[in-house]
Amino acid sequence: MNSIVGGASVSASAMQTGDSVGILMQKKSMDIQKQSAQQLIEAVPDAKPTSNPSHMGNKLDVMA
C-alpha cells in the first residue's frame, strides 16, 4: 500500500512540475510576442501630411 501512495505522490509532483514548466514557457512566449509586436509598431512610419489644397479632402459626401 505504501508503494502505491508513494507512487501517486511522485506522479502528482511530476504533474505539478510539468504544469509549472508549461506555464513558464507560455509566459516566455507571450513576452516574445509582446516584444515583436512593439518592434512592428515602432517600425511603422509616421503619417506624412498630404499636399492637397486646403479645400480638398475636408468634407465627406454621405449622399451617394
N, C-alpha and C positions, 0 to 999 in steps of 0.2 A: 504494500500500500504506500509506503514512504517513497518508493521509486516513482510511482505514478504521480504523486503530489509534487515531488521534486522535478520531474519532467515537465509537468504542467507549468510550474513556476518558471523554469528556464525558457519554456516556449513563450510564455506571456512576456517575459523580459525581452526576448529576442524580437517579438512583435512590436513592443514599445520602442525599442531601438530602431527598428525598421521604419516605424511611423515618424520618429524624430528626424531620421535621415531624409525621408521623403519631404517633410515639411521644410527642412533647411534647404533642400535642393529647389523646392518650389519658390521659396523666398529669394534665393540667389537668381533664379531665372527671371523673376519679376523685377529685381533690381537691374539686371542686364537690359531687359526690355524698356525699363524706365529711362536708362541712360541712352539707349538707342533712339527712343522717341524724342528725348531732349536734344540730341545731336541733329536729328532731322528737322526739328522746329527751328533750331538755330541756323541751319543751312538754308532755310527759305529766305530768298532775298526780300528786302523791304519793297513795298509797292512804290512805284515811281509815279509822280503826279503826271497826269495827262497834259498834252499840249493842245487840247481842244480850245476853241474860242470860248469865252466866258458864258455866252448864251447857249452853248450846246451841251447837252447831257445833264441839264439841271432839272428837267421835268420828265415825268413818265406818263405816257398816254395810256390810260387804262380803258379807254373806249375803243375796243377793237372789233 
